[in-house]
Structures are given as structure tokens and as C-alpha cells.
Amino acid sequence: MFIYCAEWSAKVLIEKLYAHIGIEDLGVFEYFEKYLASVKTMKDDYELILFLKGLEKETAPQGRVKEGVYGTGMGYGNMLIQNSKRKGTIRTDIDDDLLMEYFISISERFGQRCIAKYWDFVSDLTPERELSLNREMAQMIDLIKKGWGVSMFSFSALLHMSS
């Protein structure tokens, strides 16, 4: 029953979020850019968000819970990845499964940080905190788009050196 509740709450929350964002034709970067605005509209889903945040501490079978929660978003993630490839905004030379792992990892942390910062569940959002959050989210999106390394050499050259 617990696993069903976890899957159901993730599905409800993700479907509301994606319906608000309108992801049918979005790419990965556009999704992240619209994510914060959508989180701001989800005040009615406060209890679901708290429940999902609490799943990390739960002693229930974590593998099954995570499978259910991630499974809900993977179809949408695949759609975002395919849209991005079609638009030419992400690399097409990387395996879709690897791209999905990367997307899930970033989405999970991006979402957790965004929700934790936007709704600290203790105090109201002040204009100053909202400005700071918007600035931080813009930096995170820039980091996702451009990466975090300085291009000093090409990885293909590195691969040829190790052969």
C-alpha cells in the first residue's frame, strides 16, 4: 500500500507540474527554465510534496519506491530528450539511456533544491529570497546548459591517447 501511495503521489504531482508547464514540445532546457514558475503555482499540493520529500527517510523497500517514483517521470523525460535531440539542443551521439540517467539525476536534485528553497515549509517567501532563488535557478540552468568544466582539451583526444 505504501508503494502504491508513493507512485500515486508522484504521478499526481508530476502530471500537475507537466500540465502547467505544457511539455509536449519542450526540450530539456526549456523544461528547466519553466520548472520554477510551475513550482510557485503548486501550493495546493503542499502535502504531496511533503510526503514525497519524506520518502528518502522511509524504511520501506527503497528500490521499489524509487522505481515507482522514477518510472512515472521517465516517459516524460524521454519525450523531453527526444524533443531536444530533434531541436538540436542536446547531443545526439550519446546513448538515450545515459542521457536519461543524467536527466533524472539533475532533475531530482534541481527539483529538491528548488522546492526546498522556494518553500522552506517554515516561513513565507520574501521578495528578497525569491530574487535570490531566481538568480540561483538561472545559474543552475546555465550550468546544465554549458557544463562545469573549462574546455582545455577534447575528450576524443584523451580517448585516443589512452588507446
Backbone hydrogen bonds in HBPLUS format (Angstrom, degrees):
<---DONOR---> <-ACCEPTOR-->    atom                        ^
c    i                          cat <-CA-CA->   ^        H-A-AA   ^      H-
h    n   atom  resd res      DA  || num        DHA   H-A  angle D-A-AA Bond
n    s   type  num  typ     dist DA aas  dist angle  dist       angle   num
A0005-CYS N   A0001-MET O   2.94 MM   4  6.25 157.1  1.99 149.4 155.3     1
A0006-ALA N   A0002-PHE O   2.94 MM   4  6.27 153.2  2.01 149.9 157.5     2
A0007-GLU N   A0003-ILE O   2.92 MM   4  6.18 167.0  1.94 155.4 158.3     3
A0008-TRP N   A0004-TYR O   2.83 MM   4  5.96 165.5  1.85 153.8 158.5     4
A0009-SER N   A0005-CYS O   2.89 MM   4  5.96 166.1  1.91 147.3 151.2     5
A0010-ALA N   A0006-ALA O   3.03 MM   4  6.16 160.8  2.07 147.4 152.9     6
A0011-LYS N   A0007-GLU O   2.90 MM   4  6.06 160.9  1.94 149.6 155.5     7
A0012-VAL N   A0008-TRP O   2.90 MM   4  6.12 166.4  1.92 156.0 159.1     8
A0013-LEU N   A0009-SER O   2.98 MM   4  6.07 169.4  1.99 148.5 151.9     9
A0014-ILE N   A0010-ALA O   2.84 MM   4  5.90 168.1  1.85 153.5 157.5    10
A0015-GLU N   A0011-LYS O   2.87 MM   4  5.90 162.4  1.90 148.4 154.0    11
A0016-LYS N   A0012-VAL O   3.00 MM   4  6.16 155.0  2.06 146.5 153.2    12
A0017-LEU N   A0013-LEU O   2.93 MM   4  6.10 163.7  1.95 150.4 155.4    13
A0018-TYR N   A0014-ILE O   2.80 MM   4  5.94 170.8  1.81 155.9 158.5    14
A0019-ALA N   A0015-GLU O   2.87 MM   4  5.85 147.1  1.98 137.5 146.8    15
A0020-HIS N   A0016-LYS O   3.02 MM   4  6.18 153.7  2.09 144.8 151.3    16
A0021-ILE N   A0017-LEU O   2.95 MM   4  6.24 155.0  2.02 148.3 155.8    17
A0022-GLY N   A0018-TYR O   2.71 MM   4  5.66 152.9  1.78 142.9 151.0    18
A0026-LEU N   A0023-ILE O   3.00 MM   3  4.89 158.5  2.05 107.4 114.4    19
A0031-TYR N   A0027-GLY O   2.99 MM   4  6.19 152.3  2.07 150.2 158.4    20
A0032-PHE N   A0028-VAL O   3.13 MM   4  6.51 160.5  2.17 152.2 155.6    21
A0033-GLU N   A0029-PHE O   2.99 MM   4  6.25 155.8  2.05 147.7 154.8    22
A0034-LYS N   A0030-GLU O   3.03 MM   4  6.25 143.5  2.17 144.9 153.6    23
A0034-LYS N   A0031-TYR O   3.15 MM   3  5.29 126.5  2.45  98.1 111.4    24
A0035-TYR N   A0031-TYR O   2.97 MM   4  6.00 124.6  2.28 144.1 159.5    25
A0035-TYR N   A0032-PHE O   3.30 MM   3  5.00 140.5  2.46  91.9 102.9    26
A0038-SER N   A0034-LYS O   3.25 MM   4  6.50 149.6  2.34 148.0 156.6    27
A0038-SER N   A0035-TYR O   3.00 MM   3  5.17 120.7  2.36  99.7 115.1    28
A0039-VAL N   A0035-TYR O   2.95 MM   4  6.31 152.8  2.03 155.2 163.5    29
A0040-LYS N   A0036-LEU O   3.23 MM   4  6.52 151.8  2.31 149.7 156.1    30
A0041-THR N   A0038-SER O   2.97 MM   3  5.31 143.4  2.11 106.5 117.1    31
A0042-MET N   A0039-VAL O   3.15 MM   3  5.36 167.1  2.17 112.6 116.4    32
A0045-ASP N   A0042-MET O   2.94 MM   3  5.40 155.0  2.00 114.7 122.8    33
A0046-TYR N   A0043-LYS O   3.38 MM   3  5.45 148.6  2.49 114.7 111.9    34
A0049-ILE N   A0045-ASP O   3.01 MM   4  6.29 161.5  2.05 159.7 165.4    35
A0050-LEU N   A0046-TYR O   2.98 MM   4  6.26 159.3  2.02 150.2 155.9    36
A0051-PHE N   A0047-GLU O   2.91 MM   4  6.13 159.4  1.95 149.1 154.8    37
A0052-LEU N   A0048-LEU O   2.90 MM   4  6.16 166.4  1.92 153.7 156.7    38
A0053-LYS N   A0049-ILE O   2.88 MM   4  6.05 155.2  1.94 149.4 156.7    39
A0054-GLY N   A0050-LEU O   2.99 MM   4  6.18 144.6  2.11 142.6 152.0    40
A0054-GLY N   A0051-PHE O   3.08 MM   3  5.10 121.1  2.44  94.4 109.3    41
A0055-LEU N   A0052-LEU O   3.21 MM   3  5.23 150.1  2.31  99.0 107.6    42
A0057-LYS N   A0054-GLY O   3.09 MM   3  5.63 144.3  2.22 113.2 121.9    43
A0058-GLU N   A0055-LEU O   3.13 MM   3  5.03 150.9  2.22  99.9 108.8    44
A0062-GLN N   A0060-ALA O   2.69 MM   2  5.73  91.1  2.48 121.7 111.3    45
A0065-VAL N   A0061-PRO O   3.11 MM   4  6.36 163.4  2.14 156.5 161.7    46
A0066-LYS N   A0062-GLN O   2.85 MM   4  5.93 172.4  1.85 156.4 158.7    47
A0067-GLU N   A0063-GLY O   2.92 MM   4  6.04 157.5  1.97 145.1 152.1    48
A0068-GLY N   A0064-ARG O   3.04 MM   4  6.19 160.5  2.08 145.4 149.8    49
A0069-VAL N   A0065-VAL O   2.96 MM   4  6.22 165.1  1.98 155.5 159.6    50
A0070-TYR N   A0066-LYS O   2.75 MM   4  5.79 171.7  1.76 157.0 160.0    51
A0071-GLY N   A0067-GLU O   2.78 MM   4  5.61 150.9  1.86 139.3 148.9    52
A0072-THR N   A0068-GLY O   3.33 MM   4  6.41 143.4  2.47 136.7 143.5    53
A0073-GLY N   A0070-TYR O   3.04 MM   3  5.41 122.8  2.38 105.6 118.8    54
A0074-MET N   A0070-TYR O   3.01 MM   4  6.13 132.2  2.24 151.5 165.7    55
A0077-GLY N   A0073-GLY O   2.84 MM   4  6.06 156.8  1.89 152.1 160.0    56
A0078-ASN N   A0074-MET O   2.82 MM   4  6.01 160.6  1.86 151.1 154.9    57
A0079-MET N   A0075-GLY O   3.13 MM   4  6.35 152.3  2.21 138.9 146.3    58
A0080-LEU N   A0076-TYR O   2.96 MM   4  6.30 157.4  2.01 152.1 157.9    59
A0081-ILE N   A0077-GLY O   2.92 MM   4  6.18 159.2  1.97 152.4 158.1    60
A0082-GLN N   A0078-ASN O   2.91 MM   4  6.12 166.1  1.93 152.7 156.1    61
A0083-ASN N   A0079-MET O   2.89 MM   4  6.05 160.1  1.93 149.7 155.7    62
A0084-SER N   A0080-LEU O   2.89 MM   4  6.07 155.5  1.95 144.9 151.9    63
A0085-LYS N   A0081-ILE O   2.89 MM   4  6.18 157.1  1.94 151.1 157.4    64
A0086-ARG N   A0082-GLN O   2.92 MM   4  6.10 162.9  1.95 149.2 154.0    65
A0087-LYS N   A0083-ASN O   2.92 MM   4  6.15 147.2  2.03 144.6 153.9    66
A0088-GLY N   A0084-SER O   2.90 MM   4  5.98 116.5  2.31 136.3 152.3    67
A0089-THR N   A0084-SER O   2.94 MM   5  5.19 154.7  2.00 150.2 150.6    68
A0088-GLY N   A0085-LYS O   3.07 MM   3  4.97 143.3  2.21  95.7 106.9    69
A0099-LEU N   A0095-ASP O   3.00 MM   4  6.34 159.7  2.04 153.4 159.9    70
A0100-MET N   A0096-ASP O   2.84 MM   4  6.04 149.9  1.93 144.8 153.2    71
A0101-GLU N   A0097-ASP O   2.98 MM   4  6.29 154.6  2.05 144.5 150.8    72
A0102-TYR N   A0098-LEU O   3.00 MM   4  6.27 163.3  2.03 151.4 155.6    73
A0103-PHE N   A0099-LEU O   2.82 MM   4  6.03 160.0  1.86 148.4 154.6    74
A0104-ILE N   A0100-MET O   2.82 MM   4  5.98 165.7  1.84 154.7 158.0    75
A0105-SER N   A0101-GLU O   2.98 MM   4  6.14 165.9  2.00 149.2 153.2    76
A0106-ILE N   A0102-TYR O   2.98 MM   4  6.17 170.8  1.99 154.7 157.2    77
A0107-SER N   A0103-PHE O   2.76 MM   4  5.80 164.3  1.79 152.0 157.6    78
A0108-GLU N   A0104-ILE O   2.88 MM   4  5.90 163.1  1.91 150.1 154.5    79
A0109-ARG N   A0105-SER O   3.23 MM   4  6.42 175.2  2.24 150.2 151.4    80
A0110-PHE N   A0106-ILE O   2.75 MM   4  5.74 163.5  1.78 156.3 162.3    81
A0111-GLY N   A0107-SER O   2.80 MM   4  5.75 164.3  1.83 145.4 150.5    82
A0112-GLN N   A0108-GLU O   2.92 MM   4  6.08 162.0  1.95 147.8 153.3    83
A0113-ARG N   A0109-ARG O   2.89 MM   4  5.98 167.7  1.90 151.6 155.3    84
A0114-CYS N   A0110-PHE O   2.88 MM   4  5.97 160.8  1.92 148.5 154.8    85
A0115-ILE N   A0111-GLY O   2.90 MM   4  5.98 172.5  1.90 153.3 155.6    86
A0116-ALA N   A0112-GLN O   2.86 MM   4  5.89 162.6  1.89 147.0 152.9    87
A0117-LYS N   A0113-ARG O   2.86 MM   4  5.92 154.9  1.93 145.4 152.2    88
A0118-TYR N   A0114-CYS O   2.77 MM   4  5.85 160.2  1.81 150.3 156.9    89
A0119-TRP N   A0115-ILE O   2.79 MM   4  5.58 161.7  1.83 145.0 151.4    90
A0130-GLU N   A0126-THR O   2.91 MM   4  6.16 158.1  1.96 156.0 162.6    91
A0131-LEU N   A0127-PRO O   2.98 MM   4  6.14 156.6  2.04 144.5 150.2    92
A0132-SER N   A0128-GLU O   3.00 MM   4  6.23 160.1  2.04 146.9 152.4    93
A0133-LEU N   A0129-ARG O   2.87 MM   4  6.03 155.7  1.92 145.8 152.8    94
A0134-ASN N   A0130-GLU O   2.87 MM   4  6.08 161.6  1.90 150.6 155.3    95
A0135-ARG N   A0131-LEU O   2.99 MM   4  6.19 155.4  2.05 146.7 153.3    96
A0136-GLU N   A0132-SER O   2.93 MM   4  6.16 158.5  1.98 147.5 153.7    97
A0137-MET N   A0133-LEU O   2.84 MM   4  6.05 161.9  1.87 155.6 160.4    98
A0138-ALA N   A0134-ASN O   3.01 MM   4  6.16 152.5  2.08 141.8 149.1    99
A0139-GLN N   A0135-ARG O   3.04 MM   4  6.36 151.7  2.12 145.1 152.6   100
A0140-MET N   A0136-GLU O   2.91 MM   4  6.24 151.6  1.99 147.9 156.3   101
A0141-ILE N   A0137-MET O   2.94 MM   4  6.20 158.1  1.99 149.4 154.7   102
A0142-ASP N   A0138-ALA O   2.98 MM   4  6.18 156.8  2.04 144.2 150.8   103
A0143-LEU N   A0139-GLN O   2.87 MM   4  6.10 150.9  1.96 144.6 152.8   104
A0144-ILE N   A0140-MET O   2.91 MM   4  6.21 152.8  1.99 147.5 154.6   105
A0145-LYS N   A0141-ILE O   2.91 MM   4  6.17 159.4  1.95 151.0 156.5   106
A0146-LYS N   A0142-ASP O   2.88 MM   4  5.96 167.0  1.90 152.9 156.4   107
A0147-GLY N   A0143-LEU O   2.74 MM   4  5.05 138.0  1.91 135.3 143.4   108
A0152-MET N   A0150-VAL O   2.91 MM   2  5.91 106.8  2.46 118.4 102.5   109
A0158-LEU N   A0154-SER O   3.23 MM   4  6.58 150.9  2.32 140.9 149.0   110
A0159-LEU N   A0155-PHE O   2.90 MM   4  6.18 152.0  1.98 149.3 156.2   111
A0160-HIS N   A0156-SER O   3.08 MM   4  6.34 152.3  2.16 144.4 151.1   112
A0161-MET N   A0157-ALA O   3.09 MM   4  6.31 143.1  2.23 142.4 152.1   113
A0162-SER N   A0158-LEU O   3.21 MM   4  6.47 142.5  2.36 143.0 151.8   114
